[in-house]
C-alpha cells in the first residue's frame, strides 16, 4: 500500500505552493500531488499537520573529507593566506579522519539534504556516502600547476574511480580545482575525459586569482613559489577566468562555476549564455576572505544558480537552509521561490540528477522533507528562506 501525505503546505517546485496539499507515494516514488480533496483509495493517509512538504535539498558544493577541520582554520581577510593555513593543517595528518566525515554526512541529512556535490582529493567520503541515504555527484578533484605528466595523473584518477563500488546514486567524475592550481595541460587532459559529465571548478573566487591570470603576479604566485610548485614556463593568459576556461573548452552546460565571487557582469553573462551553473557559497566566501558574491547579479543574468555550503573548514555548519538565509540577506530582491529553486531543482540539474530529484512530480524519488511551519504563516516560501534549524525538519517515510 502506498502512502498519501497531507500538510498545510506542499511545495512541488514546479509551480506555486499548494495550500492544504497532498503528496502520494508508492515504493519510494512520487505518483501524484495536488490540493485537497484527494482520492485516498489504496493509500495509507498520514497527516503532517502544520508543515511544508518539499523535495530534499541539494547542496551543490562541499568537501566532506575536510570535515575534521571544523573551527581549526580561522577566518582571514586574504584567501591565499587562509588556504596556506588549511594546506599546512592538512599536511599534519596522513589520512582524512573518517569519524568527522560520517558525522558530516549525518549533519547533511538532518538538515534536509538529499543530494550533494562533493569535491574530493582522496575519496575518503565515498564509503560513508555509500552507507548513507544521500545521493551525490562525486568530483574527484585534481591539482597540478607544474606536473609533467598530466595524462598520467588523469589516467591514475580514472583507475581510482573504476575501482569504486558502483551504485546508481553516487556518480563520480574527474574535475580540475582552479585556474591558479591546475596547469593548462592538466585542464585539457581532464576536459578530454569529461564525457559530458558535470565539471566543478572553483572560478573567480578571489581578486588574487584574477591578478595571476592577468599578469602572473600576486599572492597566489607567491604561495605557489613557496610550495615549490611554480612553473617558470607558465605564461599568464592575460584574460579573466571565464575566457580562460573558454579557451580550454570547459565552458558549457556541464560547468559548475563555484563561487564566481569576482566575475564581472560580462563574464557572468557569458556563463549564462553557455547554460553553465553558478554555485554560490556566501558564508564560506566571508570566512576565507574571498569577498561578497554579487548574488543579485547572478540571478539578473538569467544564469542557473545553485547553492552550496562549502566545507566545514570554512563554514559553521552544513545546513543549506542557513546558506539560503545568507543568500536571502545579501540578495533581498531575489524572490524566495527563486532561492528555493536554487536549493532544489537548479542544483539537481547542475549535478545531473534532475530526473530523480529537485521537484515533487510523478516518477521522481520520494525523498521528501516536512518542515514545521507556524500556523499563522502567510508566506511559506519567505518563511523557509529565513533559516530553518534541523529540529524543525522531518524526513517522510515513503
C-alpha positions in Angstrom: 0.0 0.0 0.0 1.3 3.5 -0.9 1.2 6.5 1.4 -0.5 9.8 1.0 0.9 12.7 3.0 -1.2 15.8 3.8 0.2 19.1 5.1 -0.7 22.7 5.4 1.6 23.4 2.5 3.2 21.4 -0.3 5.9 22.9 -2.4 6.3 20.9 -5.6 8.8 23.3 -7.1 7.0 23.0 -10.4 4.7 25.9 -9.5 3.4 27.9 -6.5 2.9 26.3 -3.1 -0.2 24.2 -2.6 -2.2 25.1 0.4 -3.7 22.1 2.2 -1.8 19.9 -0.2 -1.1 16.2 -0.6 1.7 14.0 -2.0 1.1 10.4 -2.9 4.0 8.0 -2.9 4.4 4.3 -3.7 7.6 2.3 -3.3 9.7 5.4 -2.8 8.4 7.2 -5.9 6.0 10.1 -6.2 2.8 9.2 -8.0 0.9 12.4 -7.6 0.5 15.7 -5.8 -2.2 18.3 -5.5 -4.6 20.3 -3.3 -7.3 18.6 -1.3 -9.5 16.8 -1.8 -7.5 13.8 -2.8 -8.5 10.3 -3.8 -7.2 8.3 -0.9 -8.3 4.8 -2.1 -5.4 2.4 -1.8 -3.2 4.7 0.3 -2.4 5.0 3.9 -3.1 8.6 4.8 -0.6 10.4 7.0 -1.3 14.0 8.2 1.9 16.0 8.6 -0.1 18.9 10.1 1.3 22.4 10.2 4.2 21.7 7.9 5.6 22.3 4.5 6.4 19.3 2.4 9.1 19.9 -0.2 11.8 17.9 -2.0 15.0 17.2 -0.2 17.6 20.0 -0.7 20.6 19.9 -3.0 23.9 21.1 -1.5 25.8 21.7 -4.8 29.3 22.2 -3.3 31.0 20.8 -0.3 34.2 19.0 0.7 33.2 16.3 3.2 36.8 15.0 3.6 37.7 18.3 5.2 35.1 17.9 8.0 37.8 17.2 10.6 39.0 20.8 10.1 35.9 22.3 11.6 36.8 25.5 13.5 40.5 24.8 13.0 41.3 27.2 10.2 40.3 30.7 11.5 38.7 33.3 9.2 41.1 35.5 7.2 41.0 38.7 5.1 43.2 37.0 2.4 42.1 33.9 0.7 45.6 32.7 -0.3 46.7 33.2 3.3 43.7 31.2 4.6 44.4 28.5 2.0 48.0 28.3 3.1 47.0 27.6 6.7 44.5 25.0 5.5 47.2 23.2 3.5 49.6 23.3 6.4 47.0 21.7 8.7 46.2 19.1 6.1 49.8 18.1 5.8 49.8 17.3 9.6 47.8 14.1 9.1 48.5 11.1 7.0 44.8 10.5 6.1 41.5 12.2 6.5 39.9 11.0 9.8 36.8 9.0 9.0 34.6 9.9 12.0 34.1 13.6 11.2 33.1 12.6 7.7 30.4 10.2 9.0 29.2 12.9 11.4 29.1 15.4 8.5 27.0 13.1 6.4 24.5 12.7 9.2 24.5 16.5 9.6 23.7 17.0 6.0 20.8 14.6 6.2 19.5 16.1 9.4 19.4 19.5 7.7 17.2 18.1 4.9 19.7 17.3 2.2 19.0 14.7 -0.4 21.8 15.3 -2.9 25.4 16.7 -2.7 28.2 17.8 -5.0 31.1 16.5 -3.0 34.6 17.6 -4.1 37.3 15.2 -3.0 41.1 14.7 -3.5 41.1 11.4 -1.5 37.7 9.7 -2.0 37.6 9.4 1.8 33.9 10.3 1.9 32.9 7.7 -0.7 32.3 4.8 1.7 30.4 7.0 4.3 28.2 8.3 1.4 27.7 4.7 0.2 26.4 3.7 3.6 24.0 6.8 3.8 20.7 7.9 2.4 22.4 10.7 0.4 23.0 10.7 -3.3 25.8 12.6 -4.9 28.0 13.8 -7.7 31.5 12.8 -6.6 34.0 15.2 -8.0 37.5 13.6 -7.9 39.5 16.8 -8.0 43.0 17.1 -9.5 45.6 19.7 -8.7 48.9 20.2 -10.5 50.3 23.5 -11.6 53.7 22.1 -12.7 53.1 18.4 -13.2 55.0 17.0 -16.2 52.6 14.1 -17.0 49.0 15.4 -16.9 47.7 12.4 -18.9 49.2 10.0 -16.4 47.6 11.9 -13.5 44.2 11.7 -15.2 44.7 8.0 -16.0 45.5 7.3 -12.4 42.4 9.1 -11.3 40.3 7.2 -13.8 41.7 3.9 -12.4 40.7 5.1 -8.9 37.2 5.7 -9.9 37.0 2.4 -11.8 37.9 0.6 -8.6 35.0 2.1 -6.6 31.9 0.2 -5.7 29.4 1.2 -8.4 26.0 2.4 -7.3 23.4 4.5 -9.2 23.1 7.1 -6.5 26.8 8.1 -6.4 28.3 9.3 -9.7 32.0 10.0 -9.8 33.8 12.2 -12.3 37.2 13.9 -12.6 37.4 17.7 -12.3 40.1 20.4 -12.0 40.4 22.5 -8.9 41.0 26.1 -10.0 42.9 28.2 -12.6 45.6 29.0 -10.0 46.3 25.4 -9.1 45.9 23.5 -12.4 48.2 23.8 -15.5 46.7 24.3 -18.9 47.8 20.8 -20.0 46.1 19.2 -17.0 43.0 21.2 -17.7 43.0 19.8 -21.3 43.6 16.3 -20.1 40.6 16.5 -17.7 38.5 18.0 -20.4 39.3 15.1 -22.7 37.8 12.6 -20.3 34.8 14.7 -19.1 32.4 13.0 -21.4 29.6 15.5 -20.8 29.5 14.8 -17.1 29.2 17.8 -14.7 32.5 19.6 -14.1 33.0 21.6 -11.0 35.7 24.3 -11.0 36.5 27.0 -8.3 36.3 30.1 -10.5 36.7 33.8 -10.0 36.9 33.2 -6.2 39.4 35.9 -5.3 41.0 39.0 -6.6 44.3 37.3 -6.4 43.2 34.7 -9.0 42.3 37.5 -11.4 45.7 39.1 -10.9 47.5 35.8 -11.5 45.7 35.3 -14.8 46.2 38.9 -15.8 49.9 39.3 -15.2 51.3 36.3 -13.3 51.9 38.1 -10.1 50.3 38.4 -6.6 49.6 36.2 -3.6 48.9 33.0 -5.5 52.1 33.3 -7.4 54.0 33.8 -4.2 52.3 30.9 -2.5 53.0 28.5 -5.4 56.6 29.6 -5.2 56.8 28.9 -1.5 55.2 25.5 -2.1 57.8 24.7 -4.7 55.2 24.0 -7.4 55.5 27.2 -9.6 56.2 26.5 -13.3 58.6 29.1 -14.7 57.4 28.1 -18.2 53.7 29.1 -17.4 52.6 32.2 -19.2 49.7 34.3 -17.9 46.8 34.2 -20.4 46.1 37.9 -19.9 42.4 37.4 -19.6 39.7 36.8 -17.0 38.8 33.4 -15.5 35.8 32.8 -17.8 37.7 33.5 -21.0 40.5 31.3 -19.7 38.1 28.3 -19.3 36.6 29.0 -22.7 40.0 28.7 -24.3 40.4 25.4 -22.5 37.0 24.1 -23.7 35.3 23.9 -20.4 32.5 26.5 -20.6 29.2 24.9 -21.4 26.1 23.4 -19.8 28.1 20.9 -17.8 30.1 23.5 -16.0 29.6 24.4 -12.3 31.4 27.7 -11.8 31.8 27.6 -8.0 31.9 30.9 -6.1 32.3 33.3 -9.1 32.8 36.0 -6.4 34.8 38.3 -8.6 33.4 37.8 -12.0 32.3 40.8 -14.0 28.8 41.3 -15.3 30.1 40.4 -18.7 31.7 37.2 -17.5 28.5 36.2 -15.7 26.5 36.9 -18.8 28.9 34.6 -20.8 28.3 31.8 -18.3 24.5 32.4 -18.6 24.7 32.2 -22.4 26.6 28.9 -22.2 23.9 27.5 -19.8 26.6 26.9 -17.1 25.7 26.9 -13.4 27.0 29.4 -10.9 27.2 27.8 -7.4 27.3 30.4 -4.7 28.6 29.8 -1.1 28.5 33.2 0.5 29.1 32.1 4.1 32.4 30.4 3.1 33.4 33.4 1.0 33.2 35.6 4.1 35.2 33.1 6.2 38.0 32.7 3.7 38.4 36.4 2.8 37.3 35.8 -0.8 34.7 38.6 -0.5 31.0 39.1 -1.0 29.5 37.4 -4.1 27.3 39.6 -6.4 24.3 37.3 -5.9 21.6 39.7 -7.4 23.8 40.0 -10.5 24.0 36.2 -10.8 20.2 36.0 -10.9 19.7 39.1 -13.0 21.9 37.5 -15.7 19.5 34.6 -16.2 22.2 32.1 -15.2 21.3 28.9 -13.5 22.2 29.4 -9.8 22.7 26.6 -7.3 23.7 26.9 -3.6 26.4 25.1 -1.6 27.7 25.3 1.9 31.4 24.6 1.1 33.3 22.6 3.7 33.3 22.6 7.5 36.8 24.1 7.3 35.2 27.4 6.2 31.6 27.4 7.4 29.8 26.8 10.7 27.5 24.0 9.6 26.2 22.1 6.5 22.7 23.4 6.8 21.6 24.6 3.3 18.6 26.4 4.9 21.2 28.6 6.7 23.0 29.2 3.5 19.7 30.2 1.8 19.1 32.6 4.6 22.5 34.3 3.9 21.8 34.4 0.2 18.5 36.0 1.0 20.2 38.6 3.3 22.7 39.5 0.5 20.1 39.5 -2.3 16.8 40.6 -0.8 15.4 41.5 -4.2 15.5 37.9 -5.4 12.1 36.2 -4.8 12.1 33.5 -2.1 10.7 30.9 -4.6 13.7 31.5 -6.9 16.1 30.8 -3.9 14.2 27.6 -3.1 14.5 26.6 -6.8 18.3 27.1 -6.5 18.3 24.8 -3.5 16.3 22.1 -5.2 15.7 21.9 -9.0 18.6 24.0 -10.1 21.0 22.1 -8.0 19.7 18.8 -9.3 20.0 19.9 -12.9 23.6 21.1 -12.3 24.6 17.8 -10.7 22.9 15.7 -13.4 20.2 14.2 -11.1 17.1 16.2 -12.3 15.4 13.0 -13.4 15.2 11.9 -9.8 15.4 15.0 -7.5 14.5 18.6 -7.3 10.7 18.6 -7.7 7.7 16.7 -6.4 6.3 15.2 -9.6 5.2 11.7 -10.8 8.2 9.5 -11.3 10.6 11.5 -9.1 12.2 10.0 -6.0 10.0 10.5 -2.9 12.9 11.8 -0.9 10.8 14.4 0.9 11.0 16.5 4.0 8.4 18.1 6.1 9.4 21.4 7.8 7.3 22.6 10.8 5.7 25.9 9.9 3.8 28.3 12.4 0.1 28.1 11.9 -0.2 31.8 11.1 2.4 31.7 8.3 1.1 33.7 5.3 4.1 33.4 3.0 5.6 29.9 3.4 8.3 30.5 0.9 9.6 33.6 2.7 9.5 31.6 5.9 11.6 28.8 4.5 14.4 31.1 3.3 14.6 32.8 6.6 16.7 30.0 8.1 15.4 26.6 9.4 17.0 24.6 12.2 17.3 20.8 11.8 15.0 20.2 14.7 12.1 21.6 12.6 12.9 19.1 9.7 11.5 15.6 9.4 12.0 13.0 6.7 8.9 11.4 5.4 8.9 7.6 5.4 7.6 6.9 1.9 
